[in-house]
Protein backbone atom coordinates (compact mmCIF):
# COMPACT_ATOMS: atom_id res chain seq x y z
CA UNK A 1 0.00 0.00 0.00
CA UNK A 2 0.97 3.61 -0.34
CA UNK A 3 0.07 6.84 1.39
CA UNK A 4 -2.90 9.16 0.98
CA UNK A 5 -2.16 12.89 1.00
CA UNK A 6 -4.83 15.32 2.26
CA UNK A 7 -4.94 18.99 1.44
CA UNK A 8 -6.78 21.80 3.22
CA UNK A 9 -6.35 24.49 0.57
CA UNK A 10 -6.48 28.16 1.53
CA UNK A 11 -5.67 31.43 -0.19
CA UNK A 12 -2.59 32.00 2.00
CA UNK A 13 -1.68 28.64 3.52
CA UNK A 14 -2.26 24.99 2.72
CA UNK A 15 -2.67 22.43 5.46
CA UNK A 16 -1.27 19.01 4.57
CA UNK A 17 -1.68 15.61 6.20
CA UNK A 18 -0.68 12.10 5.20
CA UNK A 19 -1.39 8.52 6.16
CA UNK A 20 1.20 5.92 6.98
CA UNK A 21 1.81 3.36 4.19
CA UNK A 22 -0.82 1.01 5.72
CA UNK A 23 -3.35 3.89 5.72
CA UNK A 24 -4.11 3.53 9.43
CA UNK A 25 -2.59 6.62 11.03
CA UNK A 26 -3.05 10.24 9.91
CA UNK A 27 -0.24 12.70 10.55
CA UNK A 28 -0.17 16.42 9.91
CA UNK A 29 2.74 17.79 7.91
CA UNK A 30 4.02 21.36 8.15
CA UNK A 31 1.66 23.94 6.68
CA UNK A 32 2.87 25.21 3.31
CA UNK A 33 2.52 28.74 1.89
CA UNK A 34 -0.02 28.68 -0.95
CA UNK A 35 2.56 29.70 -3.58
CA UNK A 36 4.81 26.75 -2.65
CA UNK A 37 2.29 23.90 -2.59
CA UNK A 38 3.12 22.42 -6.00
CA UNK A 39 6.84 22.42 -5.19
CA UNK A 40 6.06 20.77 -1.86
CA UNK A 41 3.92 18.08 -3.53
CA UNK A 42 6.56 17.44 -6.20
CA UNK A 43 9.27 17.00 -3.55
CA UNK A 44 7.04 14.82 -1.39
CA UNK A 45 6.13 12.55 -4.32
CA UNK A 46 9.81 12.19 -5.18
CA UNK A 47 10.41 10.48 -1.84
CA UNK A 48 7.06 8.85 -0.99
CA UNK A 49 4.51 6.84 -2.96
CA UNK A 50 1.07 8.45 -2.84
CA UNK A 51 -2.01 6.49 -3.90
CA UNK A 52 -4.50 9.36 -3.89
CA UNK A 53 -5.16 12.95 -2.91
CA UNK A 54 -7.98 14.06 -0.62
CA UNK A 55 -9.03 17.68 -0.89
CA UNK A 56 -11.31 19.54 1.49
CA UNK A 57 -14.40 20.77 -0.31
CA UNK A 58 -15.41 24.19 1.00
CA UNK A 59 -19.16 24.77 1.33
CA UNK A 60 -21.44 27.13 3.19
CA UNK A 61 -23.92 25.85 5.75
CA UNK A 62 -26.70 25.91 3.12
CA UNK A 63 -24.58 23.56 0.94
CA UNK A 64 -23.68 26.26 -1.60
CA UNK A 65 -20.08 26.95 -2.66
CA UNK A 66 -18.03 29.08 -0.32
CA UNK A 67 -15.93 32.06 -1.45
CA UNK A 68 -12.77 29.96 -1.73
CA UNK A 69 -14.45 27.04 -3.56
CA UNK A 70 -13.48 28.28 -7.05
CA UNK A 71 -9.83 28.62 -5.96
CA UNK A 72 -9.90 25.07 -4.57
CA UNK A 73 -11.40 23.72 -7.79
CA UNK A 74 -8.75 25.55 -9.83
CA UNK A 75 -6.04 24.06 -7.61
CA UNK A 76 -7.54 20.58 -8.02
CA UNK A 77 -7.58 20.92 -11.82
CA UNK A 78 -3.89 21.88 -11.85
CA UNK A 79 -3.11 18.99 -9.51
CA UNK A 80 -5.02 16.57 -11.73
CA UNK A 81 -3.22 17.87 -14.81
CA UNK A 82 0.22 17.45 -13.21
CA UNK A 83 -0.55 14.05 -11.65
CA UNK A 84 -3.24 12.40 -13.81
CA UNK A 85 -2.34 8.95 -12.45
CA UNK A 86 -3.23 9.93 -8.87
CA UNK A 87 -7.00 10.13 -8.19
CA UNK A 88 -8.52 13.01 -6.25
CA UNK A 89 -11.23 12.47 -3.64
CA UNK A 90 -13.30 15.21 -2.04
CA UNK A 91 -14.36 15.57 1.60
CA UNK A 92 -16.71 18.20 3.02
CA UNK A 93 -14.51 20.42 5.16
CA UNK A 94 -17.25 22.34 6.97
CA UNK A 95 -16.42 22.76 10.65
CA UNK A 96 -12.88 21.34 10.36
CA UNK A 97 -11.30 24.59 11.55
CA UNK A 98 -13.69 24.73 14.49
CA UNK A 99 -12.96 21.07 15.27
CA UNK A 100 -9.22 21.75 15.02
CA UNK A 101 -9.47 24.65 17.45
CA UNK A 102 -11.50 22.54 19.86
CA UNK A 103 -8.92 19.75 19.61
CA UNK A 104 -6.15 22.21 20.39
CA UNK A 105 -8.05 23.49 23.42
CA UNK A 106 -8.82 20.01 24.73
CA UNK A 107 -5.21 18.91 24.34
CA UNK A 108 -4.13 21.67 26.71
CA UNK A 109 -2.25 23.69 24.10
CA UNK A 110 -1.24 27.14 25.34
CA UNK A 111 -3.28 30.10 24.10
CA UNK A 112 -0.34 31.65 22.25
CA UNK A 113 0.21 28.46 20.26
CA UNK A 114 -3.53 28.04 19.56
CA UNK A 115 -3.48 31.40 17.78
CA UNK A 116 -1.03 30.12 15.16
CA UNK A 117 -3.16 29.60 12.06
CA UNK A 118 -0.60 27.21 10.57
CA UNK A 119 -1.34 24.71 13.33
CA UNK A 120 -5.09 25.03 12.75
CA UNK A 121 -4.55 24.32 9.03
CA UNK A 122 -2.39 21.27 9.78
CA UNK A 123 -4.95 19.82 12.19
CA UNK A 124 -7.79 20.61 9.76
CA UNK A 125 -6.01 18.65 7.01
CA UNK A 126 -5.61 15.75 9.44
CA UNK A 127 -9.33 15.86 10.26
CA UNK A 128 -10.19 15.88 6.53
CA UNK A 129 -7.99 12.83 6.00
CA UNK A 130 -9.41 11.01 9.03
CA UNK A 131 -12.95 11.72 7.78
CA UNK A 132 -12.04 10.26 4.38
CA UNK A 133 -10.56 7.13 5.94
CA UNK A 134 -13.62 6.62 8.11
CA UNK A 135 -15.93 7.00 5.08
CA UNK A 136 -14.02 4.51 2.97
CA UNK A 137 -13.76 1.90 5.71
CA UNK A 138 -17.54 1.63 6.25
HELIX and SHEET records of a PDB file:
HELIX    1   1 UNK A   34  UNK A   36  5                                   3    
HELIX    2   2 UNK A   37  UNK A   47  1                                  11    
HELIX    3   3 UNK A   69  UNK A   82  1                                  14    
HELIX    4   4 UNK A   96  UNK A  106  1                                  11    
HELIX    5   5 UNK A  111  UNK A  114  1                                   4    
HELIX    6   6 UNK A  117  UNK A  136  1                                  20    
SHEET    1   A 5 UNK A  26  UNK A  33  0                                        
SHEET    2   A 5 UNK A  13  UNK A  19 -1                                        
SHEET    3   A 5 UNK A   3  UNK A   9 -1                                        
SHEET    4   A 5 UNK A  50  UNK A  57  1                                        
SHEET    5   A 5 UNK A  87  UNK A  92  1                                        
END                                                                             
